[in-house]
């Protein structure tokens, strides 16, 4: 899965060049998405336009490569970054929401609760002690968000 650290896979002879070309575009666009997660205007249409491929085609290939549809990937990455900020900074929840591309604290809280089944403030309080231990913050936030490859669960 390319959620945490996207790495380019080598070209194999079994794959036609055109398939590798779009695979390469998906791999190249992941860092661009990561760099633009704080932009509330990043949308699926923005990413597909940046890719240079048709909307439906790019989404289909993106899902095949990452296991997530594009909108879900963007939302998940934003939530992982927000969870990291909740655990490892003292920023206001509203500031964390804006820093991660959410248009309001209400939208952020609703989305956060939908995916983690707890509001952001409760998440911060519940995991504060565990977060103080030295760990890889991305891995910790990812596990809280996804569990054992589950999309939604109670953390």
C-alpha positions as a Markdown table, in Angstrom:
| # | Residue | x | y | z |
|---|---|---|---|---|
| 1 | Unk | 0.0 | 0.0 | 0.0 |
| 2 | Unk | 1.4 | 3.4 | -0.9 |
| 3 | Unk | -0.4 | 5.5 | 1.8 |
| 4 | Unk | 2.6 | 6.2 | 4.1 |
| 5 | Unk | 5.6 | 6.2 | 1.9 |
| 6 | Unk | 5.1 | 6.0 | -1.9 |
| 7 | Unk | 7.9 | 4.2 | -3.7 |
| 8 | Unk | 8.2 | 3.7 | -7.4 |
| 9 | Unk | 8.0 | 0.1 | -8.5 |
| 10 | Unk | 10.4 | -1.0 | -11.2 |
| 11 | Unk | 9.2 | -1.6 | -14.7 |
| 12 | Unk | 8.7 | -5.3 | -15.4 |
| 13 | Unk | 8.5 | -7.0 | -18.8 |
| 14 | Unk | 5.1 | -8.4 | -18.0 |
| 15 | Unk | 3.6 | -4.9 | -18.0 |
| 16 | Unk | 3.1 | -3.0 | -21.2 |
| 17 | Unk | 4.8 | 0.4 | -21.4 |
| 18 | Unk | 1.5 | 2.3 | -21.4 |
| 19 | Unk | 0.4 | 0.6 | -18.2 |
| 20 | Unk | 3.8 | 1.5 | -16.6 |
| 21 | Unk | 3.4 | 5.0 | -17.8 |
| 22 | Unk | 0.2 | 5.6 | -15.9 |
| 23 | Unk | 1.6 | 3.7 | -12.9 |
| 24 | Unk | 4.5 | 6.1 | -13.0 |
| 25 | Unk | 2.1 | 9.1 | -13.1 |
| 26 | Unk | 0.2 | 7.7 | -10.1 |
| 27 | Unk | 3.6 | 7.4 | -8.2 |
| 28 | Unk | 4.6 | 10.9 | -9.3 |
| 29 | Unk | 1.4 | 12.5 | -8.3 |
| 30 | Unk | 1.4 | 11.1 | -4.7 |
| 31 | Unk | 4.0 | 13.5 | -3.5 |
| 32 | Unk | 2.2 | 16.4 | -5.2 |
| 33 | Unk | -1.0 | 15.4 | -3.3 |
| 34 | Unk | 0.9 | 15.2 | -0.1 |
| 35 | Unk | 2.4 | 18.7 | -0.7 |
| 36 | Unk | -1.1 | 20.1 | -1.4 |
| 37 | Unk | -3.2 | 18.5 | 1.4 |
| 38 | Unk | -3.4 | 21.8 | 3.2 |
| 39 | Unk | -5.1 | 23.4 | 0.2 |
| 40 | Unk | -8.8 | 23.2 | 0.7 |
| 41 | Unk | -9.3 | 23.5 | -3.0 |
| 42 | Unk | -7.6 | 20.3 | -3.9 |
| 43 | Unk | -10.3 | 18.1 | -5.4 |
| 44 | Unk | -10.4 | 14.9 | -7.4 |
| 45 | Unk | -10.9 | 17.0 | -10.6 |
| 46 | Unk | -7.7 | 19.0 | -9.8 |
| 47 | Unk | -5.6 | 15.9 | -9.4 |
| 48 | Unk | -7.0 | 14.2 | -12.5 |
| 49 | Unk | -6.4 | 17.4 | -14.5 |
| 50 | Unk | -2.8 | 17.5 | -13.2 |
| 51 | Unk | -2.3 | 13.9 | -14.2 |
| 52 | Unk | -3.1 | 14.6 | -17.8 |
| 53 | Unk | -5.4 | 11.5 | -18.1 |
| 54 | Unk | -9.1 | 11.3 | -18.3 |
| 55 | Unk | -11.1 | 11.6 | -15.0 |
| 56 | Unk | -12.5 | 8.0 | -15.0 |
| 57 | Unk | -9.4 | 6.3 | -16.4 |
| 58 | Unk | -7.1 | 8.0 | -13.8 |
| 59 | Unk | -9.4 | 7.2 | -10.9 |
| 60 | Unk | -9.7 | 3.6 | -12.0 |
| 61 | Unk | -5.9 | 3.2 | -12.2 |
| 62 | Unk | -5.3 | 5.1 | -9.0 |
| 63 | Unk | -7.7 | 2.8 | -7.1 |
| 64 | Unk | -5.9 | -0.2 | -8.6 |
| 65 | Unk | -2.5 | 1.1 | -7.6 |
| 66 | Unk | -3.3 | 2.4 | -4.1 |
| 67 | Unk | -6.4 | 0.4 | -3.0 |
| 68 | Unk | -8.3 | 3.7 | -2.4 |
| 69 | Unk | -10.4 | 5.9 | -4.7 |
| 70 | Unk | -8.8 | 9.3 | -5.1 |
| 71 | Unk | -11.3 | 11.2 | -2.8 |
| 72 | Unk | -10.9 | 8.6 | -0.1 |
| 73 | Unk | -7.1 | 8.8 | -0.4 |
| 74 | Unk | -7.0 | 12.6 | 0.0 |
| 75 | Unk | -9.4 | 12.4 | 3.0 |
| 76 | Unk | -7.4 | 9.6 | 4.7 |
| 77 | Unk | -4.1 | 11.4 | 4.2 |
| 78 | Unk | -5.7 | 14.6 | 5.7 |
| 79 | Unk | -7.0 | 12.7 | 8.6 |
| 80 | Unk | -3.7 | 11.0 | 9.3 |
| 81 | Unk | -1.9 | 14.4 | 9.3 |
| 82 | Unk | -4.6 | 15.8 | 11.5 |
| 83 | Unk | -4.3 | 12.9 | 14.0 |
| 84 | Unk | -0.5 | 13.5 | 14.1 |
| 85 | Unk | -1.1 | 17.2 | 14.8 |
| 86 | Unk | -3.6 | 16.3 | 17.6 |
| 87 | Unk | -1.1 | 14.0 | 19.2 |
| 88 | Unk | 2.1 | 15.8 | 18.8 |
| 89 | Unk | 1.3 | 19.5 | 18.9 |
| 90 | Unk | -0.7 | 21.8 | 21.1 |
| 91 | Unk | -2.5 | 23.6 | 18.2 |
| 92 | Unk | -6.1 | 24.4 | 18.5 |
| 93 | Unk | -8.5 | 21.9 | 16.8 |
| 94 | Unk | -9.7 | 24.7 | 14.5 |
| 95 | Unk | -6.1 | 25.4 | 13.4 |
| 96 | Unk | -5.4 | 21.8 | 12.8 |
| 97 | Unk | -8.6 | 21.6 | 10.7 |
| 98 | Unk | -7.5 | 24.5 | 8.5 |
| 99 | Unk | -3.9 | 23.3 | 8.3 |
| 100 | Unk | -5.2 | 20.0 | 6.8 |
| 101 | Unk | -7.4 | 21.5 | 4.2 |
| 102 | Unk | -10.8 | 21.3 | 6.0 |
| 103 | Unk | -13.0 | 24.4 | 5.4 |
| 104 | Unk | -14.3 | 24.5 | 9.0 |
| 105 | Unk | -13.9 | 22.9 | 12.4 |
| 106 | Unk | -17.4 | 21.5 | 12.1 |
| 107 | Unk | -16.6 | 19.7 | 8.8 |
| 108 | Unk | -13.3 | 18.4 | 10.3 |
| 109 | Unk | -15.0 | 17.2 | 13.5 |
| 110 | Unk | -17.8 | 15.5 | 11.6 |
| 111 | Unk | -15.3 | 13.7 | 9.2 |
| 112 | Unk | -12.9 | 12.8 | 12.0 |
| 113 | Unk | -15.8 | 11.3 | 14.1 |
| 114 | Unk | -17.1 | 9.4 | 11.0 |
| 115 | Unk | -13.7 | 7.7 | 10.5 |
| 116 | Unk | -12.5 | 7.3 | 14.0 |
| 117 | Unk | -15.8 | 7.2 | 15.9 |
| 118 | Unk | -14.6 | 9.8 | 18.4 |
| 119 | Unk | -14.4 | 13.6 | 18.2 |
| 120 | Unk | -10.9 | 15.1 | 17.8 |
| 121 | Unk | -10.7 | 16.4 | 21.4 |
| 122 | Unk | -11.5 | 13.0 | 22.8 |
| 123 | Unk | -9.0 | 11.4 | 20.5 |
| 124 | Unk | -6.3 | 13.8 | 21.7 |
| 125 | Unk | -7.1 | 13.1 | 25.4 |
| 126 | Unk | -7.4 | 9.3 | 24.9 |
| 127 | Unk | -4.1 | 8.9 | 23.2 |
| 128 | Unk | -2.0 | 11.7 | 24.8 |
| 129 | Unk | 0.0 | 9.3 | 27.0 |
| 130 | Unk | 0.8 | 6.9 | 24.2 |
| 131 | Unk | 1.7 | 9.7 | 21.9 |
| 132 | Unk | 4.4 | 10.9 | 24.3 |
| 133 | Unk | 6.4 | 7.7 | 23.9 |
| 134 | Unk | 9.0 | 8.0 | 21.1 |
| 135 | Unk | 7.4 | 6.4 | 18.0 |
| 136 | Unk | 7.1 | 6.9 | 14.4 |
| 137 | Unk | 4.2 | 9.4 | 14.4 |
| 138 | Unk | 3.0 | 8.5 | 10.9 |
| 139 | Unk | 2.8 | 4.8 | 11.7 |
| 140 | Unk | 1.0 | 5.5 | 15.0 |
| 141 | Unk | -1.6 | 7.8 | 13.4 |
| 142 | Unk | -2.1 | 5.4 | 10.5 |
| 143 | Unk | -2.7 | 2.5 | 12.9 |
| 144 | Unk | -5.2 | 4.6 | 14.9 |
| 145 | Unk | -7.0 | 5.5 | 11.7 |
| 146 | Unk | -7.0 | 2.2 | 9.8 |
| 147 | Unk | -6.5 | -0.6 | 12.3 |
| 148 | Unk | -5.7 | -3.9 | 10.7 |
| 149 | Unk | -6.5 | -2.7 | 7.1 |
| 150 | Unk | -10.0 | -1.7 | 8.3 |
| 151 | Unk | -11.5 | 1.5 | 6.8 |
| 152 | Unk | -13.4 | 2.6 | 9.9 |
| 153 | Unk | -13.1 | 1.4 | 13.5 |
| 154 | Unk | -13.0 | 2.7 | 17.1 |
| 155 | Unk | -9.5 | 3.7 | 18.0 |
